[in-house]
Amino acid sequence: MEGEDYFRVQWFFRAEDTVLKDAASSHDKRRLFYSTLMNDNLLDCIISKVNVVRIPPAPITFSPLDIFPKNESLKQELTLLDLYAGCGGMSTGLCFGAKLSNLNLVTKWAVDLNSSACESLKLNHPETKVRNESTDNFLELLKQWKKLCKLYVGDLERALDCELADPHESENCTAQSDSDSEESSEEYEVSFLVDICYGDPNKNGKCGLHFKVRWKGYGPDDDTWEPIESLSNSKDCIKDFVRKGFKSKILPLPGDVDVVCGGPPCQGISGYNRYRNFVSPLTDERNRQIIVFMDIAEFLKPKYILMENVVDIIRFDNASLGRYALSRLVRMKYQSKLGTIASGCYGLPQFRLRVFIWGAHPRETLPRFPLPTHEVVVRNYPPLEFGRNIVGYDEGQPRTLENPITLVDSISDLPPVTNEETLEERIYEKPPETDFQTYIRLTKDEMMGFSSKEKPTPILYDHRPLKLSEHDYLRVLQVPHRKGANYRDFAGVIVGEDNVARKDPSMEAVMLPTGRPLVPESTLTFENGRSKKPYARLWWDETVSTLVTFPHVRAQAILHPEQDRLLTVRECARLQGFPDFYRFCGTVKERYCQLGNAVSIPVARALGYALGMAYRKVEVAGDEHLMVLPEKFSSRVPSVDEVVDLG
């Protein structure tokens, strides 16, 4: 106003005034966050003066021992640790995408508690050291391994250059097996040590550091896990194991890992969980894994951190878990960024909205989020507060997007199978019909840009469904082969003007030949009769909302458009973008579970490309937070020149 005195303000914010909110309580109260916000205010608004000093981030230091690299030139290969790895969707996609950016990202280590998921990962990535254990035990193992390396390796630089002794040739040591009965006092000779773990591998209530022992005169079937205390006379064997393990990096030490990625379990906050802990979310063991994930990252001090989770991480309990994750990264002196990404935006017939959080070392460039490449059918949105974190184009912003990928684009080339199918391998029967199908059928070498003179005969794996029960199969036979068909088409069901399905009071209940009712009571009570999901048939021009961990025909739209069965494991794998060469282990139910828990490959692939471009500091189109992917990115493979350049 005229006659008033104004001054120009450069705004800074306290931690609690940022998105961190209550999670900022662990930060220094004096800490302020810089912003570009500037405006004019009345001079009378000034209450007091403070001195704001910019302090550059202190370097993230490693061990007191001079055994870890502090400064290094740009590397052509980065190492990755995949936590809560599942069957490997996130790390596989990241490595594919990084390769497209001319960076070789290699998954050196992976950890998951699910044994069948670990077997799938080992099958597809034999070069990766896969550990089937909890992340809590893995973190403690890393700490113990660091101590062992300090104790037994000595001059580490010299140890790396010299040829370490083969444990098979080590001097035999004696030890009493902890696995023997208490009555036995017989001592056995240790031939060499095979493996190491932290926990209770013998299930006897004794948690601690254990070595797997190969006994002299016995084979692998007789290996046993022994606590380190039982190997007091076997220090030479331990030393040989540690020195060899240090050289081969069987476990990472601080500075060994360039990228840590993972999706801590989300069942504790998922909207599908009716028993979520609203009072103290972090006391739920499944939610507490976010703390463990950050603890491991803080211990290893990688260049980059990438965490994935369900949207409920920013929706449940006022986003307390999402704010905690961001707060930990900031407290660890990492740059951080949060974005919500829909899988369908990157060329999948599935919406699947997920939250991704980047963290980057102060010396590195924080990766930008990749903008969508495809149109998508929107199914839901994140909370309004985090609306600006949606990774997408602003309304009216110029963009060139490909058409949405639908079921016909993704699975129409797969041969018909029945509800009874048990074959693990089969032939395709016809060529691919779309660009999506052509790309998804490529071999691993072709996807990585390597050419091969001899191309093996294509084999289709895992194209079998979970067999429906006899009752449900008879019900599925009654679902018409048309778009929108579901249990509401059953005889004896009527739908009122309120869109609620009810039993038709004018007719008797229709019974199946098995004696069960055609219309289960659970379908009418599911979502108070308003849902159209029970016994719903998908259609060719549609997309799926979100693939979950079990194909429940009474709660999901999961029936094949024209065949009377559930979508097969392979069809679900394609919904997640897994290449056809990728195989899955375990029971059929376990394979569905692995796919429902996985990160969509095309999303991870786009993020891997963004990571590579950030690490190599390559300028790309976009803005400060978002980047434009190359044209036809969803089916792009590295050129031969790019592969050669990787060295």
C-alpha positions in Angstrom: 0.0 0.0 0.0 1.1 3.6 -0.6 3.1 5.0 2.2 4.0 1.6 3.7 7.6 0.3 4.0 8.3 -3.1 2.5 11.3 -5.3 2.3 12.2 -8.2 0.0 12.3 -11.6 1.8 14.4 -14.7 0.9 12.6 -17.5 2.7 14.2 -20.3 4.7 12.3 -23.0 6.4 12.7 -25.0 9.6 12.7 -28.8 9.2 9.3 -29.0 10.9 7.9 -26.5 8.3 8.9 -28.8 5.4 7.4 -32.0 4.2 9.3 -33.7 7.1 6.9 -32.3 9.7 6.9 -34.4 12.9 9.7 -36.6 11.5 12.0 -33.5 11.8 12.3 -33.9 15.6 15.6 -35.7 15.2 17.2 -32.8 13.3 19.3 -30.0 14.8 16.8 -27.3 15.8 19.1 -24.6 14.3 19.0 -26.2 10.9 17.2 -24.3 8.1 16.3 -25.4 4.6 17.0 -23.0 1.7 14.3 -22.2 -0.8 13.9 -20.0 -3.9 10.7 -18.4 -2.6 11.0 -14.6 -2.4 8.3 -12.0 -1.9 7.7 -8.5 -0.4 6.5 -8.1 3.2 5.8 -5.1 5.5 8.7 -3.8 7.5 6.7 -4.2 10.7 6.7 -8.0 10.2 10.4 -8.1 11.4 10.4 -9.5 14.9 14.1 -10.3 15.4 17.3 -10.8 13.5 19.2 -14.1 13.1 22.5 -14.9 11.3 22.0 -17.6 8.7 25.2 -19.3 7.6 25.5 -21.8 4.8 27.6 -24.8 5.9 28.6 -27.2 3.0 27.7 -30.8 3.7 30.5 -32.6 5.5 31.9 -35.5 3.5 30.5 -38.9 4.3 33.4 -40.7 5.9 34.2 -44.4 5.9 36.0 -46.7 8.3 38.9 -45.4 10.4 41.0 -48.0 8.6 42.4 -46.7 5.3 40.9 -49.6 3.5 37.9 -48.0 1.7 38.1 -45.6 -1.2 37.4 -41.9 -0.4 38.0 -40.4 -3.8 37.7 -42.1 -7.1 37.3 -41.2 -10.8 34.1 -41.9 -12.7 33.8 -45.7 -12.9 32.4 -47.6 -15.9 30.8 -50.1 -13.6 28.7 -49.6 -10.4 27.8 -52.2 -7.9 24.3 -52.7 -6.6 22.8 -54.2 -3.4 19.1 -55.2 -3.7 17.4 -55.4 -0.3 14.0 -57.1 0.0 14.9 -58.2 -3.5 12.1 -60.7 -4.1 12.5 -62.3 -7.5 14.7 -59.4 -8.6 12.3 -57.0 -10.5 13.8 -53.8 -9.2 17.5 -54.6 -9.7 16.9 -56.3 -13.1 15.1 -53.2 -14.4 17.7 -50.8 -13.0 20.5 -52.7 -14.6 18.7 -52.8 -18.0 18.1 -49.1 -17.8 21.6 -48.2 -16.7 23.0 -50.1 -19.7 20.9 -47.9 -22.0 22.6 -44.9 -20.5 26.0 -46.4 -21.2 26.7 -47.4 -17.6 27.2 -51.0 -16.4 25.3 -51.5 -13.2 25.8 -54.9 -11.7 23.8 -56.5 -8.9 26.5 -58.0 -6.7 24.4 -58.8 -3.7 20.7 -59.5 -3.0 18.8 -60.3 0.2 15.3 -61.6 0.8 13.6 -63.7 3.4 11.5 -65.7 1.0 13.3 -68.8 -0.1 11.4 -69.4 -3.4 12.0 -65.7 -4.4 15.7 -66.2 -3.7 15.7 -69.3 -5.9 14.1 -67.3 -8.8 16.8 -64.6 -8.4 19.6 -67.2 -8.3 18.2 -68.9 -11.4 18.1 -65.7 -13.5 21.1 -64.0 -12.0 23.7 -66.7 -11.2 26.4 -64.0 -10.9 24.7 -62.4 -7.9 25.5 -63.4 -4.3 21.9 -64.1 -3.1 21.3 -64.4 0.7 18.1 -65.9 2.0 17.9 -64.2 5.4 16.2 -61.3 7.2 17.6 -57.8 6.7 18.0 -57.5 10.4 20.4 -60.4 10.5 22.0 -59.2 7.3 22.8 -55.8 8.9 24.3 -57.5 12.0 26.3 -59.8 9.7 27.7 -56.8 7.9 28.9 -55.3 11.2 30.5 -58.6 12.2 32.1 -59.0 8.8 33.7 -55.6 9.1 35.2 -56.6 12.4 36.5 -59.9 11.0 38.1 -58.1 8.1 39.9 -55.7 10.5 41.0 -58.6 12.6 42.2 -61.1 10.0 43.0 -59.3 6.7 45.7 -57.0 8.1 47.4 -55.1 5.3 44.4 -55.1 3.0 46.0 -53.5 0.0 48.7 -56.2 0.0 46.0 -58.8 0.6 44.2 -57.7 -2.5 47.3 -58.1 -4.7 48.5 -61.4 -3.4 47.0 -64.8 -4.1 45.1 -65.9 -1.0 45.2 -69.5 0.1 42.5 -71.8 -1.1 40.5 -72.9 1.9 40.5 -76.4 0.6 44.3 -76.4 1.1 44.2 -74.9 4.6 45.6 -76.7 7.5 42.9 -78.8 9.1 41.6 -77.6 12.5 39.6 -79.3 15.2 36.2 -78.3 16.6 33.3 -79.8 18.4 30.1 -79.7 16.4 27.4 -77.6 18.0 24.9 -79.6 16.0 25.9 -82.9 17.8 23.9 -84.2 20.7 24.9 -82.9 24.2 26.0 -86.4 25.1 28.6 -86.5 22.4 32.1 -85.0 23.1 33.7 -86.3 19.9 35.8 -83.7 18.1 35.8 -83.5 14.3 38.4 -82.0 12.0 37.4 -78.8 10.1 38.4 -79.2 6.5 37.4 -75.6 5.6 34.6 -73.0 6.0 31.9 -72.8 3.4 29.7 -69.8 4.4 28.9 -67.3 7.1 25.6 -66.0 8.5 24.2 -64.2 11.5 21.1 -65.6 13.2 19.9 -68.9 14.4 20.4 -71.3 11.5 20.1 -74.4 13.7 16.8 -73.2 15.2 18.0 -73.9 18.7 17.4 -70.4 20.1 21.1 -69.5 19.9 21.4 -66.4 17.8 24.8 -65.2 16.8 27.6 -65.4 14.2 27.8 -68.8 12.6 30.0 -70.5 10.0 29.0 -73.4 7.7 31.7 -76.1 8.2 32.9 -78.7 5.8 34.2 -81.6 8.0 37.2 -83.6 7.0 36.1 -86.9 5.5 32.5 -85.7 4.9 30.7 -84.2 1.9 28.5 -81.2 1.4 25.4 -83.0 2.7 27.0 -83.2 6.1 27.9 -79.5 6.3 26.7 -77.9 9.6 26.3 -74.4 10.9 28.6 -73.8 13.9 28.7 -70.8 16.2 32.0 -68.9 16.1 32.6 -69.8 19.8 32.8 -73.5 18.8 35.6 -72.8 16.4 38.1 -71.4 18.9 40.7 -73.9 17.7 40.0 -73.1 14.0 41.3 -69.5 13.8 43.5 -70.3 10.8 40.4 -71.7 8.9 38.5 -68.5 9.9 41.4 -66.3 8.7 41.6 -68.1 5.4 37.8 -67.8 4.9 37.8 -64.1 5.7 40.8 -63.3 3.5 39.3 -65.1 0.6 35.9 -63.7 1.2 37.3 -60.2 1.4 39.0 -60.6 -1.9 35.9 -62.0 -3.6 33.6 -59.6 -1.8 31.2 -62.2 -0.6 29.8 -59.4 1.6 30.0 -55.7 1.1 32.0 -53.4 3.3 31.4 -49.6 3.6 32.4 -48.1 0.3 31.9 -51.4 -1.7 28.3 -50.6 -2.7 27.5 -47.8 -5.2 23.7 -48.3 -5.2 21.3 -49.7 -2.5 17.8 -50.3 -3.7 14.8 -52.1 -2.1 11.2 -52.1 -1.2 10.7 -52.7 2.5 7.5 -54.8 3.2 4.4 -52.9 2.8 1.8 -55.2 4.4 1.8 -53.2 7.6 0.5 -50.1 5.9 -1.3 -51.5 2.8 -4.9 -50.6 2.4 -5.5 -54.4 2.0 -4.6 -54.8 5.6 -7.7 -54.3 7.8 -5.6 -54.6 11.0 -3.1 -51.7 10.4 -1.5 -50.2 13.5 -2.8 -46.6 13.5 -1.4 -45.7 16.9 2.3 -46.5 16.5 3.0 -47.7 12.9 6.8 -48.1 13.4 6.3 -50.8 16.1 4.8 -53.1 13.5 7.7 -55.4 12.4 6.8 -55.0 8.8 6.8 -51.2 9.0 10.0 -51.2 11.0 11.8 -52.6 8.0 12.0 -49.1 6.7 14.2 -48.3 9.6 16.4 -51.4 8.9 16.6 -50.4 5.2 17.9 -46.9 6.2 20.3 -48.4 8.8 21.9 -50.6 6.2 22.2 -47.7 3.8 23.8 -45.6 6.5 26.3 -48.3 7.3 27.3 -48.9 3.7 27.3 -45.3 2.6 26.5 -45.9 -1.1 26.5 -43.2 -3.8 22.8 -43.7 -4.4 19.8 -45.0 -2.5 16.4 -45.9 -4.1 13.5 -47.0 -2.0 10.1 -48.2 -3.3 6.8 -48.6 -1.5 3.0 -48.5 -1.8 1.2 -45.2 -2.0 0.0 -45.8 1.6 3.5 -44.7 2.8 2.4 -41.2 2.1 -1.3 -41.8 2.8 -1.4 -43.8 6.1 -1.0 -42.0 9.5 -0.4 -38.6 7.9 2.4 -40.0 5.8 4.5 -40.6 8.9 6.5 -43.4 7.3 7.3 -41.5 4.1 8.3 -38.5 6.1 10.5 -40.7 8.2 12.3 -42.1 5.1 13.0 -38.6 3.8 14.1 -37.4 7.2 16.6 -40.2 7.5 18.1 -39.5 4.2 18.5 -35.8 5.0 20.0 -36.6 8.4 22.5 -38.9 6.6 23.5 -35.8 4.5 22.0 -37.3 1.3 20.0 -35.3 -1.2 16.5 -36.7 -1.5 13.5 -36.6 -3.7 10.1 -38.4 -3.7 7.9 -39.2 -6.6 4.8 -41.3 -7.3 4.9 -43.3 -10.5 2.3 -45.3 -12.4 3.6 -48.4 -14.1 1.2 -48.0 -17.0 2.9 -44.7 -17.9 6.0 -46.7 -19.1 4.3 -49.2 -21.4 2.5 -51.8 -19.2 -1.2 -52.9 -19.2 -1.3 -52.2 -15.5 -1.8 -48.9 -13.6 0.0 -49.8 -10.4 0.8 -46.5 -8.5 4.0 -46.7 -6.4 6.2 -44.3 -4.4 9.9 -44.0 -5.1 12.4 -42.1 -3.0 15.8 -41.2 -4.4 18.8 -40.5 -2.2 22.2 -39.2 -3.5 25.5 -38.6 -1.9 26.4 -34.9 -1.7 29.1 -35.4 -4.3 26.8 -37.0 -6.8 24.0 -35.6 -9.0 20.5 -36.5 -7.7 18.7 -38.4 -10.4 15.6 -36.9 -11.9 12.4 -38.8 -12.3 11.7 -40.0 -15.9 8.6 -38.6 -17.5 5.9 -41.0 -18.9 6.3 -42.5 -22.3 2.7 -43.8 -22.6 -0.9 -42.6 -22.0 -2.5 -44.4 -19.1 -6.0 -45.1 -17.7 -5.9 -43.4 -14.3 -7.3 -45.5 -11.5 -6.4 -43.6 -8.3 -4.4 -40.6 -7.0 -2.0 -40.0 -4.1 -3.0 -37.7 -1.3 -3.6 -34.0 -2.2 -0.5 -32.9 -0.2 1.7 -35.0 -2.4 -0.1 -34.2 -5.7 2.9 -32.2 -7.0 5.0 -35.4 -6.5 3.2 -37.2 -9.2 5.7 -38.0 -12.0 3.9 -36.7 -15.1 3.4 -33.8 -17.4 1.5 -30.7 -16.2 -1.9 -30.0 -17.8 -1.3 -28.3 -21.1 2.4 -29.1 -21.2 3.5 -30.3 -24.7 4.2 -34.0 -24.8 4.3 -36.9 -27.2 3.0 -40.1 -25.7 2.4 -43.5 -27.1 -1.1 -45.1 -26.8 -1.8 -47.1 -23.6 -0.7 -50.8 -23.6 -3.7 -53.1 -23.2 -4.2 -56.8 -22.6 -4.4 -57.5 -26.4 -1.0 -55.8 -26.8 0.6 -57.8 -24.1 -0.7 -61.4 -24.1 -2.6 -62.1 -27.3 0.3 -64.1 -28.8 0.4 -66.6 -26.0 -1.0 -70.1 -26.7 -4.3 -71.2 -25.1 -4.1 -73.3 -22.0 -6.7 -74.8 -19.7 -7.5 -74.6 -16.0 -5.7 -78.0 -15.7 -2.4 -76.9 -17.4 0.7 -78.2 -15.6 3.4 -77.9 -18.3 6.4 -75.8 -17.3 7.7 -75.4 -20.8 6.0 -75.1 -24.2 6.4 -73.5 -27.6 4.9 -70.2 -28.6 2.8 -71.6 -31.6 2.7 -68.1 -33.4 4.9 -65.1 -33.8 4.6 -61.9 -31.8 1.8 -59.6 -32.9 2.8 -56.2 -31.3 6.0 -54.2 -30.5 5.4 -55.1 -26.8 5.4 -58.8 -27.6 8.4 -58.6 -29.9 10.5 -56.9 -27.2 9.3 -59.1 -24.3 10.4 -62.2 -26.2 14.0 -61.0 -26.7 16.7 -63.1 -25.1 18.8 -61.6 -22.3 21.7 -61.0 -24.6 19.5 -59.2 -27.1 18.0 -57.0 -24.4 21.5 -56.1 -23.2 22.7 -55.3 -26.7 24.8 -58.4 -27.4 24.3 -60.1 -30.7 24.5 -63.9 -31.1 25.0 -65.9 -34.3 23.2 -68.9 -32.8 19.7 -68.1 -31.6 18.2 -70.8 -29.5 14.7 -72.1 -30.2 12.3 -69.9 -28.2 10.8 -71.6 -25.2 7.8 -70.3 -23.2 8.1 -70.8 -19.5 5.6 -70.6 -16.6 2.5 -70.4 -18.9 0.2 -72.2 -16.4 -2.5 -70.9 -14.1 -3.3 -71.6 -10.5 -5.9 -74.4 -10.8 -9.4 -73.2 -9.6 -11.3 -75.3 -7.2 -14.0 -77.5 -8.7 -16.7 -75.2 -7.4 -15.1 -72.0 -8.7 -14.3 -73.6 -12.0 -18.0 -74.4 -12.5 -18.9 -70.8 -11.6 -16.3 -69.4 -14.1 -18.0 -71.5 -16.8 -21.1 -69.4 -16.2 -19.3 -66.1 -16.8 -20.0 -64.9 -20.4 -17.1 -64.3 -22.7 -17.7 -60.5 -23.1 -16.5 -57.3 -21.8 -17.7 -56.4 -18.3 -18.9 -59.9 -17.4 -18.8 -61.0 -13.8 -20.8 -62.7 -11.0 -23.7 -60.3 -11.6 -24.4 -62.3 -14.7 -25.1 -65.4 -12.6 -28.6 -66.7 -12.5 -30.3 -65.6 -9.2 -28.5 -62.2 -9.0 -30.2 -58.9 -9.5 -28.7 -55.4 -9.4 -30.8 -52.5 -8.0 -30.8 -48.9 -9.0 -28.3 -48.3 -6.1 -25.8 -50.5 -8.0 -25.9 -53.1 -5.2 -26.0 -56.8 -6.2 -28.5 -59.0 -4.3 -30.1 -62.4 -4.4 -33.2 -62.5 -6.6 -36.0 -63.1 -4.0 -38.3 -64.4 -6.8 -36.3 -67.6 -7.5 -34.7 -70.4 -5.6 -30.9 -70.5 -5.2 -29.2 -72.2 -8.2 -27.0 -75.0 -7.0 -23.9 -76.4 -8.7 -23.5 -80.1 -9.4 -21.1 -80.3 -6.4 -24.0 -79.2 -4.1 -22.6 -75.7 -3.5 -24.6 -72.5 -4.4 -23.8 -70.9 -7.8 -23.6 -67.5 -6.0 -21.4 -67.6 -2.9 -22.6 -65.4 -0.1 -19.1 -63.8 0.0 -19.5 -62.3 -3.4 -22.7 -60.4 -2.3 -21.1 -59.1 0.9 -17.8 -58.2 -0.7 -17.7 -54.3 -0.7 -21.3 -54.4 0.4 -22.4 -55.8 -3.0 -21.1 -52.8 -5.0 -18.0 -54.4 -6.4 -17.8 -55.8 -9.9 -14.6 -57.7 -9.2 -15.7 -61.2 -8.1 -15.5 -63.6 -11.0 -14.8 -60.7 -13.3 -13.5 -61.4 -16.8 -10.9 -59.0 -18.1 -11.2 -57.8 -21.7 -8.7 -57.3 -24.5 -9.0 -53.5 -24.7 -8.6 -53.1 -20.9 -5.8 -52.6 -18.4 -5.4 -54.1 -15.0 -5.5 -51.9 -11.9 -2.8 -53.5 -9.7 -1.5 -57.1 -9.7 -1.5 -58.4 -6.2 0.1 -61.4 -4.5 -2.7 -63.9 -5.0 -5.1 -64.3 -7.9 -8.3 -64.5 -5.8 -11.2 -65.0 -8.2 -13.7 -63.9 -5.7 -12.0 -60.5 -5.1 -10.3 -59.5 -8.3 -10.8 -59.1 -12.0 -8.3 -61.8 -13.0 -10.1 -64.1 -15.5 -8.8 -64.5 -19.0 -10.9 -62.7 -21.6 -11.8 -65.8 -23.6 -10.5 -68.8 -21.7 -12.2 -70.2 -18.5 -9.3 -69.8 -16.2 -7.2 -67.3 -14.2 -4.4 -65.4 -15.9 -1.3 -67.6 -16.0 2.0 -66.9 -14.2 3.5 -65.9 -17.5 0.6 -63.6 -18.3 1.0 -61.9 -14.9 4.7 -61.7 -15.5 4.0 -59.8 -18.7 1.7 -57.4 -16.8 4.8 -56.6 -14.7 7.1 -56.3 -17.7 9.3 -59.4 -16.9 10.9 -60.7 -20.1 9.8 -64.1 -21.2 13.3 -65.5 -20.6 12.8 -64.7 -16.8 11.8 -67.9 -15.0 10.2 -68.3 -11.6 10.7 -71.0 -8.8 8.5 -72.4 -6.2 4.9 -73.5 -6.2 2.4 -71.8 -8.6 1.0 -69.8 -5.6 4.5 -68.7 -4.7 5.2 -67.5 -8.2 2.1 -65.4 -8.2 3.2 -63.9 -4.9 6.7 -63.1 -6.2 5.1 -61.2 -9.1 2.6 -59.3 -7.0 5.4 -58.1 -4.7 7.8 -57.2 -7.6 8.6 -53.7 -8.9 7.5 -53.4 -12.5 10.5 -53.9 -14.8 9.8 -51.0 -17.2 9.5 -48.5 -14.2 12.8 -49.7 -12.7 14.3 -49.6 -16.2 13.4 -46.0 -16.7 14.8 -45.2 -13.2 18.0 -47.0 -14.0 18.4 -44.9 -17.2 17.9 -41.8 -15.1 20.5 -43.0 -12.6 23.0 -43.6 -15.3 22.5 -40.2 -16.9 22.8 -38.5 -13.5 26.0 -40.4 -12.6 27.6 -39.6 -15.9 26.3 -36.0 -15.6 24.8 -36.1 -19.1 22.4 -33.3 -20.0 19.0 -34.4 -21.1 15.7 -32.6 -21.9 13.4 -31.8 -19.0 13.6 -29.6 -15.9 15.3 -29.7 -12.5 13.2 -32.6 -11.2 12.0 -34.5 -14.4 13.6 -35.8 -17.5 12.4 -36.8 -20.9 13.2 -40.4 -22.0 14.4 -41.2 -25.5 11.8 -41.9 -28.2 10.5 -45.5 -28.2 12.3 -46.1 -24.9 10.0 -49.0 -23.8 11.4 -51.2 -26.6 14.9 -49.7 -26.9 18.0 -51.9 -26.6 21.7 -50.7 -26.3 23.5 -50.4 -29.6 26.6 -52.5 -30.3 28.7 -49.3 -30.0 27.2 -48.5 -26.5 28.0 -52.1 -25.3 31.6 -51.9 -26.5 32.1 -48.6 -24.8 31.3 -50.1 -21.5 34.5 -52.1 -21.5 
